[in-house]
Amino acid sequence: MSLLTSSTLKPRLMKTALNTLYYSRLYRFLERDWQGVGAIFTLHHISLPGAGAAFAPNRILDVTTDFLDDTLTLVREAGYDIVSLDEVRRRLRERDFSRRFVAFTLDDGYLNNYKLAWPIFRRHNAPFTIYVATALPDGNALLWWEILERVIAGQAEISATIDGRQQTWPTGDTTEKYAAWDAIYQQLRRMPEVEQRRTVADLAEACGIDTREHCIEQSMSWDIIRELASDDLVTIGAHTVNHYALAKLPEAALIDEVTRSRALIEEHTGVRPLHFSYPYGDPSSAAAREFRLIESLGFHTATTTRKAMLYPEHADHLTALPRISLNGDYQSNHYTRLFLTGAPFALSNRFRRLVVD
């Protein structure tokens, strides 16, 4: 019998909690006060329906075309307006809360956003934003979390030097692979960004994985991004150059990452990005300093991955907006309906409306 690792146990426990909240209808005691005025959804990869691999630690970043289609239908049928980020900003600043609203955002700049997501959004006449990390269309991004998955998936044992120590993990079966993933991923997230990428690049080279080829295969080209930018439904936002956790960078390096990405997008599309998304977006990657600097650089909004609904108070925190992940582990309409009540986030945030710390 397979042992549970944190990557497999956490979703099971979370589903149990969410199902209890939903099917007991306990969320109704929180919905009125906590569903807020709107929400911003986060997406990454969009894929065709099909059986997934047994080892897929990045599955949370991947939802199917069917689920995206169902979600857009559900949101409209629930009475929400689907709006652009410009409209999110306007409604918050002008306190226009006559109708609740939802905005859809996709992070990084994957090719499947163009091939699979764009046609669905067009069919629903729904605006959306793609935040582009500009190293992706340039072919220079090391998508380290995807490369790490490939390394572990293809090996029976892996070794790496992390924090100056040579470490070895057995990866012969799925349980071992998840255990290795949990251990390595957490150590990599704590590393300085350059050291982190170098460690994963060394692993990829040892396993014969071409990281540039992987990036090019996964990413939209600048021609595609320019085509998308010409569609009135599409907003192209900035997401740094290299997808670095900004809180790890000195202020000058942070400003360089952000302003270069904005300049490259403007150069290739003719449109200056006014909206920004923090890579990773958790408190260890973006906090008060980052919120202040992004505001000082003139962005109209910036989004985190703190999970919460939007409330009127967010008008004063437009560069620290929360989002709700459309997570590959929770591809069911009843989870989406539950998320829109705000109840799970009221509980997880200990009844705080603003999660900007």
C-alpha positions in Angstrom: 0.0 0.0 0.0 1.4 3.4 -1.0 2.3 5.8 1.8 0.9 9.3 1.7 3.3 12.3 1.3 2.4 15.9 1.9 1.8 16.4 -1.8 -0.9 13.7 -1.8 -2.2 14.0 1.7 -2.9 17.7 1.7 -5.4 17.6 -1.2 -7.3 14.7 0.4 -7.7 16.5 3.7 -8.6 19.8 1.9 -11.3 18.0 -0.2 -12.7 16.4 3.0 -13.0 19.9 4.6 -14.4 21.6 1.6 -17.0 18.8 1.0 -18.1 19.0 4.6 -18.5 22.7 4.3 -20.5 22.4 1.1 -22.7 19.4 1.6 -23.5 20.3 5.2 -24.5 23.8 3.9 -22.5 25.3 6.7 -21.2 27.9 4.2 -24.6 29.6 4.3 -23.8 31.0 7.7 -20.8 32.8 6.2 -21.9 33.6 2.6 -23.7 36.8 3.2 -20.9 38.5 5.0 -17.9 37.0 3.1 -18.7 36.6 -0.6 -17.5 40.1 -1.1 -18.0 42.2 -4.2 -16.1 40.0 -6.6 -13.2 37.7 -7.2 -10.1 37.2 -9.4 -9.4 33.6 -10.5 -5.9 32.3 -11.2 -5.1 29.8 -14.0 -1.8 28.5 -15.5 -2.0 25.5 -17.9 -5.1 24.5 -19.9 -5.1 20.9 -21.2 -7.4 18.6 -23.1 -9.3 16.1 -20.9 -7.5 12.8 -20.4 -6.0 10.5 -17.9 -3.1 12.1 -15.9 0.2 10.5 -14.9 0.5 8.8 -11.6 3.3 11.2 -10.6 2.1 14.8 -11.4 3.1 17.2 -8.6 2.4 20.2 -10.8 -1.2 19.0 -11.5 -2.5 21.8 -9.4 -1.4 24.2 -12.2 -3.4 22.4 -14.9 -7.1 22.4 -15.6 -9.0 21.0 -18.5 -10.8 22.8 -21.3 -14.0 21.2 -20.1 -13.6 22.6 -16.6 -12.7 26.1 -17.9 -15.8 26.0 -20.1 -18.0 24.9 -17.3 -16.6 27.5 -14.9 -17.3 30.4 -17.3 -20.9 29.1 -17.7 -21.3 28.7 -14.0 -20.0 32.2 -13.2 -22.4 33.8 -15.7 -25.4 31.7 -14.5 -24.6 32.7 -10.9 -25.2 36.3 -12.0 -21.6 37.5 -12.0 -20.2 39.9 -14.6 -17.0 38.7 -16.2 -14.8 41.7 -16.4 -11.3 42.9 -17.3 -8.8 44.1 -14.7 -9.3 47.7 -15.9 -13.0 47.2 -14.9 -12.0 45.5 -11.6 -10.0 48.6 -10.7 -12.7 51.0 -11.8 -15.4 49.3 -9.8 -13.2 49.2 -6.7 -12.2 52.8 -6.9 -15.7 54.1 -7.7 -17.4 51.7 -5.3 -19.6 50.4 -8.1 -20.9 47.2 -6.5 -24.3 47.0 -8.0 -23.3 43.6 -9.5 -20.7 41.1 -8.4 -17.9 40.4 -10.8 -15.2 38.0 -11.6 -11.9 38.4 -13.5 -9.9 35.6 -15.0 -6.1 35.7 -15.1 -3.5 33.2 -16.5 0.1 33.3 -15.3 3.4 32.9 -17.1 2.6 32.7 -20.9 2.0 29.1 -21.9 1.3 28.1 -25.5 -1.9 26.2 -24.3 -3.3 29.6 -23.2 -3.4 30.6 -26.9 -4.3 27.2 -28.4 -6.9 26.0 -25.9 -8.0 28.8 -23.5 -8.4 31.7 -25.9 -11.0 30.0 -28.1 -13.1 29.2 -25.0 -12.9 32.8 -23.7 -13.9 34.1 -27.1 -16.8 31.7 -27.3 -18.1 33.1 -24.0 -17.2 36.7 -25.0 -15.3 36.8 -21.7 -12.3 39.1 -21.1 -9.2 37.7 -19.5 -5.6 38.6 -18.7 -2.4 36.7 -19.4 0.6 37.8 -17.3 3.7 37.1 -19.3 7.1 36.4 -17.8 9.2 37.6 -20.8 11.9 35.0 -20.6 9.3 32.5 -21.8 8.7 34.0 -25.3 12.4 34.7 -25.5 13.1 31.0 -24.9 15.3 31.7 -21.9 13.1 30.7 -19.0 14.1 27.8 -16.9 10.7 26.4 -15.8 12.4 24.8 -12.8 9.3 23.3 -11.3 8.4 21.5 -14.5 12.0 20.4 -15.1 12.2 19.0 -11.6 9.1 17.0 -12.2 10.6 15.6 -15.4 13.9 14.7 -13.7 12.1 12.8 -10.9 9.7 11.1 -13.2 12.4 9.7 -15.4 14.9 8.4 -12.7 15.0 5.6 -10.2 17.4 7.7 -8.0 18.6 11.3 -8.1 21.4 13.1 -6.4 21.9 16.8 -6.0 24.1 19.2 -4.1 21.8 21.5 -2.1 23.0 23.9 0.6 26.4 22.6 0.1 25.4 19.0 0.9 25.3 16.1 -1.5 21.9 14.5 -1.1 20.4 11.4 -2.7 16.7 10.3 -2.9 15.3 7.0 -4.2 12.7 7.7 -6.9 11.8 4.2 -8.0 8.0 4.2 -7.4 5.3 6.9 -7.2 5.5 7.2 -3.4 9.3 7.7 -3.5 8.9 10.2 -6.3 6.5 12.3 -4.3 8.6 12.1 -1.2 11.7 13.3 -3.2 9.6 16.1 -4.8 8.4 17.3 -1.4 11.9 17.4 0.0 13.7 19.0 -3.0 10.9 21.5 -3.9 10.9 23.0 -0.4 14.7 23.3 -0.3 14.7 24.9 -3.8 12.0 27.5 -2.8 14.2 28.7 0.1 17.3 29.1 -2.1 18.5 32.4 -3.7 17.0 32.5 -7.2 20.3 32.1 -9.2 21.4 29.2 -7.1 18.0 27.6 -7.4 18.1 27.7 -11.2 21.7 26.5 -11.3 20.9 23.5 -9.2 17.9 22.5 -11.4 19.9 23.1 -14.6 22.6 20.8 -13.3 20.0 18.1 -12.6 18.5 18.6 -16.1 21.9 18.3 -17.8 22.8 15.1 -15.9 19.5 13.6 -17.1 19.8 14.8 -20.7 17.0 17.3 -20.6 17.3 20.4 -22.8 15.8 23.2 -20.7 15.7 25.7 -23.6 13.9 23.3 -25.8 11.4 22.6 -23.0 10.8 26.4 -22.6 10.2 26.9 -26.3 7.8 24.0 -26.5 5.7 25.3 -23.6 5.7 29.0 -24.3 3.9 31.4 -26.6 6.0 33.3 -29.1 6.1 37.1 -29.3 4.0 36.8 -32.6 1.3 35.0 -30.7 1.4 37.4 -27.8 1.1 40.3 -30.3 -1.9 38.6 -31.9 -3.6 38.1 -28.5 -2.9 41.7 -27.5 -4.9 42.9 -30.6 -8.0 41.2 -29.2 -10.2 43.5 -27.1 -11.0 40.6 -24.8 -7.3 40.1 -23.9 -5.1 42.1 -21.5 -1.4 41.4 -21.5 0.1 41.9 -18.0 3.7 41.8 -16.8 5.1 39.0 -14.7 8.8 39.9 -14.5 11.5 38.6 -16.9 12.7 35.4 -15.1 9.8 34.5 -12.8 11.9 35.3 -9.7 10.4 35.6 -6.3 10.8 39.3 -5.9 11.1 39.3 -2.1 14.5 37.5 -2.5 15.9 40.3 -4.7 17.6 43.6 -3.8 15.5 46.6 -4.6 17.5 47.5 -7.7 17.3 44.0 -9.1 13.5 43.9 -8.4 13.0 47.1 -10.3 15.1 45.9 -13.2 13.1 42.6 -13.4 9.8 44.4 -13.5 10.7 47.4 -15.7 12.5 45.2 -18.3 9.5 42.9 -18.6 7.2 45.8 -19.0 9.4 47.4 -21.7 9.7 44.1 -23.6 6.0 43.6 -23.7 5.4 47.2 -24.9 8.2 46.8 -27.5 6.6 43.6 -28.9 2.9 44.5 -28.6 2.8 48.3 -28.8 0.8 48.3 -25.5 2.3 49.3 -22.2 1.2 46.8 -19.4 -0.7 48.4 -16.6 -1.3 45.2 -14.6 1.2 43.0 -12.8 1.3 39.6 -11.1 3.9 38.6 -8.5 5.6 35.3 -9.3 4.5 32.7 -6.8 2.6 35.5 -5.0 2.7 34.0 -1.5 3.9 36.0 1.5 7.5 34.8 1.2 7.6 36.0 -2.4 5.8 39.3 -2.3 4.9 41.5 0.7 4.8 45.2 1.8 8.1 46.2 0.1 7.0 44.7 -3.2 3.5 46.1 -3.0 5.0 49.6 -2.5 7.5 49.3 -5.3 5.0 48.0 -7.8 2.7 50.9 -7.0 5.6 53.4 -7.4 6.3 52.0 -10.9 2.8 53.0 -12.0 1.0 49.7 -12.3 -2.8 50.0 -11.9 -3.2 46.7 -10.2 -1.0 43.8 -9.0 -2.2 40.4 -8.0 -0.9 37.9 -5.4 -1.8 34.3 -4.7 -3.3 35.1 -1.3 -6.7 33.4 -1.4 -9.6 35.7 -0.6 -12.6 37.4 -2.2 -12.4 41.1 -3.2 -13.9 43.6 -0.7 -14.5 47.4 -0.9 -11.4 47.8 1.3 -9.2 46.5 -1.6 -9.6 49.9 -3.3 -6.8 51.0 -1.0 -4.6 47.9 -1.8 -4.7 47.7 -5.6 -1.2 46.3 -5.8 -1.9 43.5 -3.3 -5.1 42.0 -4.7 -5.9 38.4 -3.7 -6.9 35.6 -6.2 -8.6 32.3 -6.0 -6.8 29.4 -7.7 -8.7 27.3 -10.2 -6.7 24.3 -9.0 -6.3 21.1 -10.9 -7.1 19.1 -7.7 -10.5 20.7 -7.4 -12.0 20.6 -10.9 -15.7 20.3 -9.9 -18.5 22.8 -10.1 -19.4 22.4 -6.5 -15.9 23.6 -5.4 -16.2 26.6 -7.7 -19.7 27.4 -6.2 -18.3 27.1 -2.7 -15.3 29.3 -3.5 -17.7 32.0 -4.7 -19.4 32.1 -1.3 -16.1 33.2 0.2 -16.7 30.8 3.2 -13.5 28.7 2.8 -11.3 31.9 2.7 -13.1 33.5 5.7 -12.1 30.4 7.7 -8.6 30.0 6.3 -7.9 33.8 6.8 -9.3 33.8 10.3 -12.0 36.2 9.3 -9.7 38.9 7.9 -10.9 40.6 4.8 -7.4 41.9 3.9 -4.6 39.4 3.6 -1.7 41.8 2.7 0.9 40.7 5.3 
